[in-house]
Amino acid sequence: MKSYSESYKAAGVDVTAGYESVRLMKKDVERTKIPGCISGIGGFGGLFQPDLTGYKEPILVSGTDGVGTKLKIAMLLNRHDTIGIDCVAMCVNDIICCGAKPLFFLDYIAIGKNYPEKVAQIVKGVADGCVAAGCALVGGETAEHPGMMAEDEYDIAGYSTGIVDKSKIIDNNTIKEGDAVVGIASSGVHSNGFSLVRKVFNINDRNLTSFVPELGKSLGDTLLTPTRIYVKPVLELISKLPVKGISHITGGGFYENIPRMLPEGISAKIDKNSFDVPPIFALIQKEGNISEHDMFNTFNMGIGMAVVVDKENAEKAVEILGQNGERAFVIGETVKSDEGVIFA
């Protein structure tokens, strides 16, 4: 007998919509397959067989995250095909910080009402992110939550597992005074600080589609720009020269995230004039009357990831990242201090 429940549908959950969502997303999930995938979507667990060739002591590294209230922008604009990229980025950019290569990804979508085409668009973004990160989308879950969420609302979270040889884990043990801090450019606000962004711009009443001269496009287009995925360029950098520390600049900005890659007694002295700050941050600061400290304590300010290398390798690191499609800058150096971050 075909799976169908009239009673459950009357309660707000249409199981047939879930089946249609799976059917529509299959082509995008298929795009993410890499060696090691041994199952398709639809099972109770995603199966993956890692190739351990060349690993002496393989260590699995896992990360999980969501997109946060940036989702409100997607809902207001009814554009859902990039938000999945953000979800992938927030997970894989974290696990790359210890040198791990992402292997696979799973997503969880909670939605007020399952509109299959909408869910398929969200998953398309997830698949795009997985392709960019070089990992496989091996499974996920879409849960209809009538009564818990409005019909047009949803939330998405993700989970990724990667692998690194124990001897190649990037920690802060070799960071010393006088090392260089190299910053990799962000694509904009990424997926952090959107509660403040929404408050500053009064998003619910704002025209998100009108052209904004200082941004060169609409506010909506600017804010929905997906979080940049740094996996492949950073892995390439790691393969070419010694990387001593990596920090993903997410919620908490410079002040919270850069110290996470530094040993006790060492701080990062950052030159604020050494990198380009995207115009969206100037607009946020101006309209919200926000202090410079709070801007650097909330947003990435144009640097999505920072790495520490020997001073003599700094320009080479910038060059390697540039060859792999990233704009990078030498943004500072490490100094003896307990302040965490010092701006010059």
Order of alpha helices (4+ residues) and beta strands (2+ residues): alpha-alpha-beta-alpha-alpha-beta-alpha-beta-beta-beta-alpha-beta-beta-alpha-alpha-beta-alpha-beta-alpha-alpha-beta-alpha-beta-beta
